[in-house]
Amino acid sequence: MQEFINIVKYEHIHALIQQRRFQEATDLLEVLIQFQPDHPRWVELRLIIASQNPKVDEYLIWYQVIQDQFPDSSQAWLAKGLYPGVKIRKAEKALLMAAQKDPENPYIYYFLAKTYRHLCNYRLALENANRCLALDPQFYLALLVRVDCYRHLGNLSQQITDAFAAVCYLNGMNKDHLFKKILDEFTRFVNSSKKLPPHQMDG
C-alpha cells in the first residue's frame, strides 16, 4: 500500500479533476485519505470534487471534516468560500482569506476567478485566472474562465487561442461544447465583419 501512496501524486488527481473524471479521482482519494488522514491536500481535493456535486450532503461532510481537522487553514477558508448557497461577497472574502493563508495554491485563484466572473468583473476574473496559470501552466480549467472573460472583453483572438489550448486537453462533452462555442464565435465575427465597410474592419 505504501508503494501505491508513493506512486499517486497530487498532479495525477488534479489532472483527473480538470477532466471532470470525478469518480476516478474520488476512488484514489478515498484510499489516500484512509492511509494519510492528516494530509490537508487530499482532503482539499475531496472537498473540491464534492463542490461539483449538486447534492450538498457530500460537501457538508467534507466541510465539517476540514473545519474540525484544519481550523483556520487555507482549506477551511476555501471550504467556506465554496459552501453551497453562500452569498457571493462572502465567498469572495473567504477565498481572499484562503489566498492569504496559501498564496501558492492555484485552486484558490481559479475559484476567485470564477467568483469575479459571476460578479461580471471580468478584469479581476482575468487577473486571478492568470495568477492561477502562473502557478500551474497546466491548469486548463482556468483557460475556460479566460475564454469567457475575453469574450466579454471583446478579445476574439485571445479567446480562440485559449479555447483551442483547452480543447486539446478536455474529453467528451466538454470538448464538443467548447468546439461549438469556438465555431459559433468565429462565425459570428466573420458574419459581422462582412457587414462592415472595409475601412472599419481594422479598427
ZAMARGU-4260 file (C-alpha; in steps of 0.2 Angstrom, whole numbers, plus 5000, padded with zeros to 4 digits):
<rodrens>
0) 5000/5000/5000 | 5014/5012/5004 | 5020/5009/4986 | 5003/5014/4979 | 5004/5030/4990
5) 5021/5034/4984 | 5016/5032/4966 | 5000/5043/4966 | 5004/5061/4966 | 4994/5077/4968
10) 4996/5081/4950 | 4988/5065/4945 | 4972/5068/4954 | 4972/5086/4949 | 4973/5081/4931
15) 4958/5069/4934 | 4948/5084/4942 | 4951/5095/4927 | 4945/5082/4915 | 4929/5080/4926
20) 4934/5062/4929 | 4927/5064/4947 | 4924/5046/4951 | 4942/5040/4947 | 4949/5055/4957
25) 4937/5050/4971 | 4942/5032/4971 | 4961/5037/4973 | 4957/5050/4986 | 4947/5038/4997
30) 4962/5026/4998 | 4975/5041/5001 | 4964/5048/5014 | 4962/5032/5023 | 4981/5030/5025
35) 4985/5048/5026 | 4970/5056/5035 | 4981/5071/5041 | 4986/5076/5023 | 4977/5093/5020
40) 4979/5092/5001 | 4970/5076/4999 | 4955/5082/5009 | 4955/5098/5000 | 4954/5089/4983
45) 4940/5078/4990 | 4931/5094/4995 | 4933/5102/4978 | 4926/5086/4970 | 4911/5087/4982
50) 4908/5105/4977 | 4904/5099/4959 | 4890/5088/4965 | 4873/5096/4965 | 4868/5086/4981
55) 4876/5095/4995 | 4876/5081/5008 | 4893/5075/5002 | 4900/5093/5003 | 4894/5096/5021
60) 4903/5080/5027 | 4920/5086/5020 | 4916/5104/5025 | 4915/5098/5043 | 4930/5087/5042
65) 4941/5101/5036 | 4934/5113/5050 | 4937/5100/5063 | 4954/5094/5057 | 4961/5110/5049
70) 4953/5125/5058 | 4958/5142/5051 | 4968/5135/5037 | 4968/5139/5019 | 4957/5123/5017
75) 4945/5129/5030 | 4943/5146/5021 | 4942/5138/5004 | 4928/5127/5011 | 4918/5142/5017
80) 4921/5151/5000 | 4913/5136/4991 | 4899/5132/5004 | 4883/5129/4995 | 4872/5144/4993
85) 4885/5156/5001 | 4882/5174/4996 | 4894/5179/4983 | 4903/5193/4993 | 4905/5181/5007
90) 4913/5169/4996 | 4925/5182/4989 | 4931/5187/5007 | 4933/5168/5012 | 4943/5165/4996
95) 4954/5180/4998 | 4957/5174/5016 | 4962/5157/5009 | 4974/5166/4997 | 4982/5175/5011
100) 4985/5158/5020 | 4991/5149/5005 | 4996/5161/4991 | 5004/5147/4981 | 4988/5137/4979
105) 4981/5138/4961 | 4964/5132/4965 | 4961/5147/4976 | 4964/5159/4962 | 4954/5148/4950
110) 4939/5149/4961 | 4942/5168/4964 | 4942/5170/4945 | 4925/5161/4944 | 4918/5172/4958
115) 4923/5188/4949 | 4916/5182/4933 | 4900/5179/4942 | 4901/5197/4948 | 4904/5202/4930
120) 4921/5209/4935 | 4930/5202/4920 | 4946/5211/4923 | 4948/5204/4940 | 4942/5187/4935
125) 4956/5188/4921 | 4969/5193/4934 | 4965/5179/4945 | 4964/5166/4931 | 4981/5172/4925
130) 4988/5170/4943 | 4982/5153/4943 | 4990/5149/4927 | 5006/5157/4933 | 5007/5145/4947
135) 5001/5130/4936 | 5003/5132/4917 | 4993/5115/4915 | 4978/5122/4924 | 4966/5120/4909
140) 4950/5124/4918 | 4957/5142/4921 | 4958/5144/4902 | 4940/5141/4901 | 4937/5156/4913
145) 4949/5166/4902 | 4939/5161/4887 | 4923/5168/4894 | 4932/5184/4900 | 4940/5188/4884
150) 4923/5185/4875 | 4915/5199/4886 | 4930/5210/4884 | 4929/5208/4865 | 4946/5200/4863
155) 4942/5187/4850 | 4960/5182/4846 | 4965/5178/4864 | 4948/5169/4866 | 4951/5157/4852
160) 4969/5154/4857 | 4964/5149/4875 | 4949/5139/4869 | 4960/5128/4857 | 4973/5126/4871
165) 4960/5120/4882 | 4950/5109/4870 | 4966/5099/4866 | 4965/5093/4884 | 4947/5091/4888
170) 4937/5075/4885 | 4919/5071/4880 | 4905/5083/4881 | 4916/5097/4887 | 4927/5096/4871
175) 4911/5095/4860 | 4903/5110/4869 | 4919/5121/4868 | 4922/5117/4849 | 4904/5123/4846
180) 4907/5139/4856 | 4923/5142/4846 | 4915/5140/4829 | 4899/5150/4834 | 4910/5164/4840
185) 4921/5164/4824 | 4906/5163/4813 | 4898/5177/4822 | 4914/5188/4820 | 4915/5183/4801
190) 4897/5187/4798 | 4898/5204/4807 | 4914/5208/4798 | 4906/5206/4781 | 4893/5219/4785
195) 4906/5232/4789 | 4914/5244/4776 | 4932/5239/4773 | 4939/5254/4782 | 4930/5249/4798
200) 4936/5231/4799 | 4954/5235/4805 | 4948/5247/4819
</rodrens>
